Amino acid sequence: MRNKVLVEITVPEIDQTYNAFLPINKKVGNILVLITKAISDMSNNNYQVSTTNALYNRITGEKYNTDDLIRETNIRNGTKLVLL
């Protein structure tokens, strides 16, 4: 799958980690909306969706701009992200 990357997303608020395929041609903001809704559903609404949620690189601490396409960031296969 050359048009998607496999990442690990950690959600400290509910102490869970998820693996997800992210399409590289979508904006980080669009992906963020989908991820937060999915995690909320999978956690039986223990995770609260908020307009202030953001994705961070777990290694570097870099916050990803919501207007950037995934392919324009340093997100690659195996990247570890944190959802705050």
Biopython code that builds the backbone (N, CA, C, O; Angstrom):
import numpy as np
from Bio.PDB.StructureBuilder import StructureBuilder

atoms = [
    (1, "MET", "N", (0.837, -1.181, 0.000)),
    (1, "MET", "CA", (0.000, 0.000, 0.000)),
    (1, "MET", "C", (0.876, 1.236, 0.000)),
    (1, "MET", "O", (1.323, 1.702, 1.048)),
    (2, "ARG", "N", (1.107, 1.744, -1.160)),
    (2, "ARG", "CA", (1.999, 2.887, -1.291)),
    (2, "ARG", "C", (1.319, 4.197, -0.964)),
    (2, "ARG", "O", (1.996, 5.214, -0.812)),
    (3, "ASN", "N", (0.001, 4.208, -0.851)),
    (3, "ASN", "CA", (-0.691, 5.457, -0.583)),
    (3, "ASN", "C", (-1.133, 5.597, 0.865)),
    (3, "ASN", "O", (-1.899, 6.500, 1.201)),
    (4, "LYS", "N", (-0.649, 4.700, 1.724)),
    (4, "LYS", "CA", (-0.969, 4.765, 3.148)),
    (4, "LYS", "C", (0.270, 4.457, 3.967)),
    (4, "LYS", "O", (1.183, 3.771, 3.508)),
    (5, "VAL", "N", (0.287, 4.981, 5.198)),
    (5, "VAL", "CA", (1.380, 4.680, 6.125)),
    (5, "VAL", "C", (0.784, 4.080, 7.395)),
    (5, "VAL", "O", (-0.290, 4.486, 7.840)),
    (6, "LEU", "N", (1.484, 3.117, 7.968)),
    (6, "LEU", "CA", (1.063, 2.475, 9.210)),
    (6, "LEU", "C", (1.738, 3.178, 10.373)),
    (6, "LEU", "O", (2.965, 3.230, 10.449)),
    (7, "VAL", "N", (0.932, 3.722, 11.280)),
    (7, "VAL", "CA", (1.470, 4.452, 12.432)),
    (7, "VAL", "C", (0.912, 3.873, 13.725)),
    (7, "VAL", "O", (-0.090, 3.158, 13.725)),
    (8, "GLU", "N", (1.576, 4.195, 14.817)),
    (8, "GLU", "CA", (1.121, 3.821, 16.152)),
    (8, "GLU", "C", (0.673, 5.095, 16.848)),
    (8, "GLU", "O", (1.438, 6.054, 16.949)),
    (9, "ILE", "N", (-0.561, 5.107, 17.325)),
    (9, "ILE", "CA", (-1.130, 6.294, 17.972)),
    (9, "ILE", "C", (-1.380, 5.984, 19.439)),
    (9, "ILE", "O", (-2.154, 5.084, 19.765)),
    (10, "THR", "N", (-0.727, 6.727, 20.321)),
    (10, "THR", "CA", (-0.914, 6.578, 21.749)),
    (10, "THR", "C", (-1.856, 7.669, 22.241)),
    (10, "THR", "O", (-1.727, 8.835, 21.869)),
    (11, "VAL", "N", (-2.807, 7.271, 23.086)),
    (11, "VAL", "CA", (-3.773, 8.210, 23.656)),
    (11, "VAL", "C", (-3.596, 8.157, 25.172)),
    (11, "VAL", "O", (-4.197, 7.307, 25.829)),
    (12, "PRO", "N", (-2.775, 9.057, 25.742)),
    (12, "PRO", "CA", (-2.487, 9.006, 27.180)),
    (12, "PRO", "C", (-3.729, 9.196, 28.065)),
    (12, "PRO", "O", (-3.777, 8.676, 29.179)),
    (13, "GLU", "N", (-4.701, 9.917, 27.587)),
    (13, "GLU", "CA", (-5.899, 10.205, 28.369)),
    (13, "GLU", "C", (-6.640, 8.923, 28.785)),
    (13, "GLU", "O", (-7.209, 8.849, 29.874)),
    (14, "ILE", "N", (-6.622, 7.922, 27.904)),
    (14, "ILE", "CA", (-7.289, 6.653, 28.220)),
    (14, "ILE", "C", (-6.293, 5.500, 28.324)),
    (14, "ILE", "O", (-6.689, 4.342, 28.455)),
    (15, "ASP", "N", (-5.007, 5.817, 28.267)),
    (15, "ASP", "CA", (-3.929, 4.838, 28.409)),
    (15, "ASP", "C", (-4.069, 3.688, 27.406)),
    (15, "ASP", "O", (-4.012, 2.517, 27.780)),
    (16, "GLN", "N", (-4.252, 4.039, 26.126)),
    (16, "GLN", "CA", (-4.401, 3.045, 25.067)),
    (16, "GLN", "C", (-3.493, 3.400, 23.898)),
    (16, "GLN", "O", (-3.117, 4.557, 23.708)),
    (17, "THR", "N", (-3.149, 2.375, 23.118)),
    (17, "THR", "CA", (-2.357, 2.553, 21.908)),
    (17, "THR", "C", (-3.063, 1.837, 20.767)),
    (17, "THR", "O", (-3.557, 0.721, 20.931)),
    (18, "TYR", "N", (-3.105, 2.487, 19.611)),
    (18, "TYR", "CA", (-3.775, 1.942, 18.437)),
    (18, "TYR", "C", (-2.839, 2.004, 17.237)),
    (18, "TYR", "O", (-1.998, 2.898, 17.140)),
    (19, "ASN", "N", (-2.991, 1.051, 16.330)),
    (19, "ASN", "CA", (-2.296, 1.079, 15.048)),
    (19, "ASN", "C", (-3.306, 1.515, 13.999)),
    (19, "ASN", "O", (-4.464, 1.100, 14.036)),
    (20, "ALA", "N", (-2.870, 2.351, 13.062)),
    (20, "ALA", "CA", (-3.778, 2.845, 12.035)),
    (20, "ALA", "C", (-3.037, 3.085, 10.731)),
    (20, "ALA", "O", (-1.869, 3.475, 10.726)),
    (21, "PHE", "N", (-3.728, 2.849, 9.631)),
    (21, "PHE", "CA", (-3.232, 3.212, 8.318)),
    (21, "PHE", "C", (-3.762, 4.600, 7.996)),
    (21, "PHE", "O", (-4.970, 4.827, 8.046)),
    (22, "LEU", "N", (-2.874, 5.528, 7.667)),
    (22, "LEU", "CA", (-3.269, 6.892, 7.322)),
    (22, "LEU", "C", (-3.011, 7.145, 5.841)),
    (22, "LEU", "O", (-1.907, 6.891, 5.358)),
    (23, "PRO", "N", (-4.006, 7.638, 5.117)),
    (23, "PRO", "CA", (-3.795, 7.955, 3.697)),
    (23, "PRO", "C", (-2.896, 9.183, 3.561)),
    (23, "PRO", "O", (-3.102, 10.184, 4.247)),
    (24, "ILE", "N", (-1.914, 9.108, 2.686)),
    (24, "ILE", "CA", (-0.922, 10.185, 2.590)),
    (24, "ILE", "C", (-1.438, 11.400, 1.840)),
    (24, "ILE", "O", (-0.805, 12.455, 1.889)),
    (25, "ASN", "N", (-2.561, 11.291, 1.151)),
    (25, "ASN", "CA", (-3.098, 12.410, 0.382)),
    (25, "ASN", "C", (-4.175, 13.194, 1.128)),
    (25, "ASN", "O", (-4.875, 14.004, 0.520)),
    (26, "LYS", "N", (-4.320, 12.972, 2.419)),
    (26, "LYS", "CA", (-5.306, 13.692, 3.234)),
    (26, "LYS", "C", (-4.592, 14.648, 4.175)),
    (26, "LYS", "O", (-3.434, 14.440, 4.537)),
    (27, "LYS", "N", (-5.303, 15.701, 4.565)),
    (27, "LYS", "CA", (-4.742, 16.671, 5.509)),
    (27, "LYS", "C", (-4.761, 16.103, 6.923)),
    (27, "LYS", "O", (-5.630, 15.308, 7.279)),
    (28, "VAL", "N", (-3.792, 16.523, 7.711)),
    (28, "VAL", "CA", (-3.686, 16.080, 9.097)),
    (28, "VAL", "C", (-4.981, 16.399, 9.845)),
    (28, "VAL", "O", (-5.438, 15.592, 10.655)),
    (29, "GLY", "N", (-5.572, 17.557, 9.587)),
    (29, "GLY", "CA", (-6.812, 17.946, 10.267)),
    (29, "GLY", "C", (-7.952, 16.994, 9.978)),
    (29, "GLY", "O", (-8.714, 16.652, 10.883)),
    (30, "ASN", "N", (-8.086, 16.558, 8.726)),
    (30, "ASN", "CA", (-9.139, 15.595, 8.367)),
    (30, "ASN", "C", (-8.903, 14.249, 9.040)),
    (30, "ASN", "O", (-9.833, 13.621, 9.545)),
    (31, "ILE", "N", (-7.659, 13.823, 9.041)),
    (31, "ILE", "CA", (-7.294, 12.564, 9.689)),
    (31, "ILE", "C", (-7.560, 12.650, 11.188)),
    (31, "ILE", "O", (-8.042, 11.691, 11.790)),
    (32, "LEU", "N", (-7.252, 13.780, 11.783)),
    (32, "LEU", "CA", (-7.446, 13.987, 13.212)),
    (32, "LEU", "C", (-8.919, 13.826, 13.597)),
    (32, "LEU", "O", (-9.234, 13.205, 14.612)),
    (33, "VAL", "N", (-9.802, 14.377, 12.796)),
    (33, "VAL", "CA", (-11.243, 14.252, 13.064)),
    (33, "VAL", "C", (-11.664, 12.787, 13.022)),
    (33, "VAL", "O", (-12.379, 12.319, 13.908)),
    (34, "LEU", "N", (-11.224, 12.066, 11.999)),
    (34, "LEU", "CA", (-11.585, 10.657, 11.866)),
    (34, "LEU", "C", (-11.005, 9.811, 12.997)),
    (34, "LEU", "O", (-11.685, 8.935, 13.529)),
    (35, "ILE", "N", (-9.762, 10.068, 13.360)),
    (35, "ILE", "CA", (-9.104, 9.306, 14.424)),
    (35, "ILE", "C", (-9.801, 9.531, 15.765)),
    (35, "ILE", "O", (-10.063, 8.576, 16.497)),
    (36, "THR", "N", (-10.100, 10.779, 16.084)),
    (36, "THR", "CA", (-10.722, 11.066, 17.381)),
    (36, "THR", "C", (-12.105, 10.428, 17.483)),
    (36, "THR", "O", (-12.468, 9.910, 18.539)),
    (37, "LYS", "N", (-12.877, 10.458, 16.404)),
    (37, "LYS", "CA", (-14.198, 9.817, 16.421)),
    (37, "LYS", "C", (-14.068, 8.311, 16.575)),
    (37, "LYS", "O", (-14.808, 7.699, 17.346)),
    (38, "ALA", "N", (-13.137, 7.711, 15.851)),
    (38, "ALA", "CA", (-12.942, 6.264, 15.926)),
    (38, "ALA", "C", (-12.487, 5.835, 17.321)),
    (38, "ALA", "O", (-12.980, 4.841, 17.855)),
    (39, "ILE", "N", (-11.561, 6.570, 17.906)),
    (39, "ILE", "CA", (-11.068, 6.223, 19.237)),
    (39, "ILE", "C", (-12.168, 6.405, 20.272)),
    (39, "ILE", "O", (-12.284, 5.604, 21.200)),
    (40, "SER", "N", (-12.960, 7.428, 20.128)),
    (40, "SER", "CA", (-14.091, 7.630, 21.039)),
    (40, "SER", "C", (-15.053, 6.447, 20.963)),
    (40, "SER", "O", (-15.516, 5.955, 21.992)),
    (41, "ASP", "N", (-15.352, 5.993, 19.754)),
    (41, "ASP", "CA", (-16.244, 4.845, 19.582)),
    (41, "ASP", "C", (-15.638, 3.564, 20.144)),
    (41, "ASP", "O", (-16.322, 2.803, 20.828)),
    (42, "MET", "N", (-14.351, 3.320, 19.859)),
    (42, "MET", "CA", (-13.697, 2.087, 20.316)),
    (42, "MET", "C", (-13.516, 2.048, 21.827)),
    (42, "MET", "O", (-13.404, 0.968, 22.408)),
    (43, "SER", "N", (-13.486, 3.208, 22.467)),
    (43, "SER", "CA", (-13.285, 3.253, 23.921)),
    (43, "SER", "C", (-14.606, 3.441, 24.666)),
    (43, "SER", "O", (-14.604, 3.817, 25.838)),
    (44, "ASN", "N", (-15.725, 3.183, 24.002)),
    (44, "ASN", "CA", (-17.051, 3.354, 24.613)),
    (44, "ASN", "C", (-17.245, 4.751, 25.179)),
    (44, "ASN", "O", (-17.771, 4.931, 26.277)),
    (45, "ASN", "N", (-16.804, 5.737, 24.399)),
    (45, "ASN", "CA", (-16.917, 7.163, 24.741)),
    (45, "ASN", "C", (-16.135, 7.575, 25.988)),
    (45, "ASN", "O", (-16.459, 8.583, 26.616)),
    (46, "ASN", "N", (-15.103, 6.800, 26.353)),
    (46, "ASN", "CA", (-14.209, 7.217, 27.440)),
    (46, "ASN", "C", (-13.293, 8.344, 26.998)),
    (46, "ASN", "O", (-12.812, 9.119, 27.824)),
    (47, "TYR", "N", (-13.051, 8.436, 25.693)),
    (47, "TYR", "CA", (-12.235, 9.514, 25.140)),
    (47, "TYR", "C", (-13.164, 10.582, 24.594)),
    (47, "TYR", "O", (-14.027, 10.297, 23.764)),
    (48, "GLN", "N", (-12.989, 11.810, 25.057)),
    (48, "GLN", "CA", (-13.852, 12.906, 24.650)),
    (48, "GLN", "C", (-13.256, 13.643, 23.451)),
    (48, "GLN", "O", (-12.108, 14.087, 23.489)),
    (49, "VAL", "N", (-14.042, 13.765, 22.399)),
    (49, "VAL", "CA", (-13.623, 14.499, 21.204)),
    (49, "VAL", "C", (-13.644, 15.986, 21.527)),
    (49, "VAL", "O", (-14.594, 16.486, 22.129)),
    (50, "SER", "N", (-12.586, 16.692, 21.120)),
    (50, "SER", "CA", (-12.462, 18.113, 21.400)),
    (50, "SER", "C", (-11.900, 18.832, 20.174)),
    (50, "SER", "O", (-11.220, 18.229, 19.344)),
    (51, "THR", "N", (-12.187, 20.105, 20.076)),
    (51, "THR", "CA", (-11.645, 20.892, 18.967)),
    (51, "THR", "C", (-10.171, 21.229, 19.178)),
    (51, "THR", "O", (-9.511, 21.718, 18.261)),
    (52, "THR", "N", (-9.655, 20.974, 20.364)),
    (52, "THR", "CA", (-8.254, 21.275, 20.654)),
    (52, "THR", "C", (-7.344, 20.054, 20.528)),
    (52, "THR", "O", (-6.152, 20.142, 20.823)),
    (53, "ASN", "N", (-7.883, 18.926, 20.098)),
    (53, "ASN", "CA", (-7.068, 17.726, 19.920)),
    (53, "ASN", "C", (-5.995, 17.988, 18.867)),
    (53, "ASN", "O", (-6.224, 18.700, 17.890)),
    (54, "ALA", "N", (-4.823, 17.400, 19.085)),
    (54, "ALA", "CA", (-3.716, 17.574, 18.148)),
    (54, "ALA", "C", (-2.879, 16.301, 18.105)),
    (54, "ALA", "O", (-2.871, 15.515, 19.053)),
    (55, "LEU", "N", (-2.177, 16.109, 16.996)),
    (55, "LEU", "CA", (-1.252, 14.991, 16.847)),
    (55, "LEU", "C", (0.173, 15.482, 17.035)),
    (55, "LEU", "O", (0.565, 16.515, 16.492)),
    (56, "TYR", "N", (0.940, 14.731, 17.808)),
    (56, "TYR", "CA", (2.334, 15.041, 18.081)),
    (56, "TYR", "C", (3.191, 13.831, 17.751)),
    (56, "TYR", "O", (2.738, 12.692, 17.866)),
    (57, "ASN", "N", (4.419, 14.075, 17.342)),
    (57, "ASN", "CA", (5.391, 13.011, 17.162)),
    (57, "ASN", "C", (5.895, 12.623, 18.548)),
    (57, "ASN", "O", (6.371, 13.478, 19.294)),
    (58, "ARG", "N", (5.796, 11.339, 18.899)),
    (58, "ARG", "CA", (6.168, 10.899, 20.244)),
    (58, "ARG", "C", (7.672, 11.010, 20.491)),
    (58, "ARG", "O", (8.086, 11.185, 21.637)),
    (59, "ILE", "N", (8.483, 10.916, 19.470)),
    (59, "ILE", "CA", (9.936, 10.971, 19.628)),
    (59, "ILE", "C", (10.436, 12.416, 19.697)),
    (59, "ILE", "O", (11.197, 12.772, 20.596)),
    (60, "THR", "N", (10.004, 13.245, 18.742)),
    (60, "THR", "CA", (10.538, 14.615, 18.655)),
    (60, "THR", "C", (9.683, 15.646, 19.375)),
    (60, "THR", "O", (10.165, 16.736, 19.683)),
    (61, "GLY", "N", (8.415, 15.322, 19.652)),
    (61, "GLY", "CA", (7.520, 16.286, 20.287)),
    (61, "GLY", "C", (6.921, 17.290, 19.317)),
    (61, "GLY", "O", (6.218, 18.210, 19.735)),
    (62, "GLU", "N", (7.189, 17.124, 18.033)),
    (62, "GLU", "CA", (6.692, 18.054, 17.018)),
    (62, "GLU", "C", (5.179, 17.971, 16.908)),
    (62, "GLU", "O", (4.617, 16.878, 16.833)),
    (63, "LYS", "N", (4.516, 19.125, 16.900)),
    (63, "LYS", "CA", (3.066, 19.189, 16.697)),
    (63, "LYS", "C", (2.815, 19.334, 15.202)),
    (63, "LYS", "O", (3.437, 20.165, 14.540)),
    (64, "TYR", "N", (1.901, 18.522, 14.673)),
    (64, "TYR", "CA", (1.622, 18.548, 13.242)),
    (64, "TYR", "C", (0.557, 19.579, 12.923)),
    (64, "TYR", "O", (-0.476, 19.655, 13.588)),
    (65, "ASN", "N", (0.824, 20.376, 11.888)),
    (65, "ASN", "CA", (-0.092, 21.405, 11.429)),
    (65, "ASN", "C", (-1.284, 20.745, 10.749)),
    (65, "ASN", "O", (-1.107, 19.857, 9.915)),
    (66, "THR", "N", (-2.494, 21.169, 11.095)),
    (66, "THR", "CA", (-3.698, 20.547, 10.557)),
    (66, "THR", "C", (-3.890, 20.785, 9.064)),
    (66, "THR", "O", (-4.662, 20.068, 8.428)),
    (67, "ASP", "N", (-3.214, 21.768, 8.494)),
    (67, "ASP", "CA", (-3.367, 22.071, 7.072)),
    (67, "ASP", "C", (-2.379, 21.326, 6.172)),
    (67, "ASP", "O", (-2.482, 21.410, 4.948)),
    (68, "ASP", "N", (-1.431, 20.605, 6.754)),
    (68, "ASP", "CA", (-0.434, 19.872, 5.970)),
    (68, "ASP", "C", (-0.973, 18.516, 5.541)),
    (68, "ASP", "O", (-1.694, 17.859, 6.293)),
    (69, "LEU", "N", (-0.621, 18.101, 4.334)),
    (69, "LEU", "CA", (-0.915, 16.741, 3.901)),
    (69, "LEU", "C", (0.024, 15.793, 4.639)),
    (69, "LEU", "O", (1.150, 16.166, 4.968)),
    (70, "ILE", "N", (-0.429, 14.582, 4.896)),
    (70, "ILE", "CA", (0.409, 13.592, 5.587)),
    (70, "ILE", "C", (1.739, 13.417, 4.854)),
    (70, "ILE", "O", (2.788, 13.320, 5.490)),
    (71, "ARG", "N", (1.701, 13.375, 3.514)),
    (71, "ARG", "CA", (2.943, 13.162, 2.748)),
    (71, "ARG", "C", (3.918, 14.330, 2.871)),
    (71, "ARG", "O", (5.105, 14.159, 2.593)),
    (72, "GLU", "N", (3.448, 15.525, 3.285)),
    (72, "GLU", "CA", (4.310, 16.695, 3.458)),
    (72, "GLU", "C", (4.951, 16.745, 4.839)),
    (72, "GLU", "O", (5.770, 17.623, 5.109)),
    (73, "THR", "N", (4.589, 15.814, 5.710)),
    (73, "THR", "CA", (5.151, 15.771, 7.053)),
    (73, "THR", "C", (6.227, 14.687, 7.113)),
    (73, "THR", "O", (6.555, 14.067, 6.101)),
    (74, "ASN", "N", (6.764, 14.469, 8.302)),
    (74, "ASN", "CA", (7.748, 13.396, 8.477)),
    (74, "ASN", "C", (7.081, 12.108, 8.959)),
    (74, "ASN", "O", (7.760, 11.220, 9.475)),
    (75, "ILE", "N", (5.768, 11.997, 8.799)),
    (75, "ILE", "CA", (5.043, 10.782, 9.184)),
    (75, "ILE", "C", (5.286, 9.717, 8.121)),
    (75, "ILE", "O", (4.947, 9.896, 6.951)),
    (76, "ARG", "N", (5.877, 8.613, 8.547)),
    (76, "ARG", "CA", (6.195, 7.488, 7.663)),
    (76, "ARG", "C", (5.768, 6.200, 8.351)),
    (76, "ARG", "O", (5.311, 6.231, 9.494)),
    (77, "ASN", "N", (5.913, 5.069, 7.667)),
    (77, "ASN", "CA", (5.610, 3.780, 8.290)),
    (77, "ASN", "C", (6.390, 3.626, 9.594)),
    (77, "ASN", "O", (7.602, 3.840, 9.633)),
    (78, "GLY", "N", (5.686, 3.257, 10.649)),
    (78, "GLY", "CA", (6.336, 3.043, 11.931)),
    (78, "GLY", "C", (6.420, 4.270, 12.820)),
    (78, "GLY", "O", (6.903, 4.174, 13.949)),
    (79, "THR", "N", (5.966, 5.418, 12.346)),
    (79, "THR", "CA", (6.000, 6.639, 13.157)),
    (79, "THR", "C", (5.100, 6.456, 14.379)),
    (79, "THR", "O", (4.002, 5.906, 14.287)),
    (80, "LYS", "N", (5.585, 6.922, 15.506)),
    (80, "LYS", "CA", (4.824, 6.862, 16.759)),
    (80, "LYS", "C", (4.257, 8.230, 17.050)),
    (80, "LYS", "O", (4.994, 9.205, 17.202)),
    (81, "LEU", "N", (2.924, 8.296, 17.127)),
    (81, "LEU", "CA", (2.237, 9.564, 17.344)),
    (81, "LEU", "C", (1.537, 9.561, 18.702)),
    (81, "LEU", "O", (1.238, 8.508, 19.264)),
    (82, "VAL", "N", (1.284, 10.763, 19.211)),
    (82, "VAL", "CA", (0.525, 10.932, 20.447)),
    (82, "VAL", "C", (-0.660, 11.843, 20.129)),
    (82, "VAL", "O", (-0.507, 12.885, 19.491)),
    (83, "LEU", "N", (-1.830, 11.433, 20.582)),
    (83, "LEU", "CA", (-3.039, 12.227, 20.408)),
    (83, "LEU", "C", (-3.378, 12.887, 21.730)),
    (83, "LEU", "O", (-3.700, 12.220, 22.713)),
    (84, "LEU", "N", (-3.300, 14.208, 21.735)),
    (84, "LEU", "CA", (-3.618, 14.984, 22.957)),
    (84, "LEU", "C", (-4.709, 15.970, 22.672)),
    (84, "LEU", "O", (-5.118, 16.713, 23.564)),
]
sb = StructureBuilder()
sb.init_structure("model")
sb.init_model(0)
sb.init_chain("A")
sb.init_seg("    ")
for serial, (resi, resn, name, xyz) in enumerate(atoms, 1):
    if name == "N":
        sb.init_residue(resn, " ", resi, " ")
    sb.init_atom(name, np.array(xyz, "f"), 0.0, 1.0, " ", f" {name:<3s}", serial, name[0])
structure = sb.get_structure()
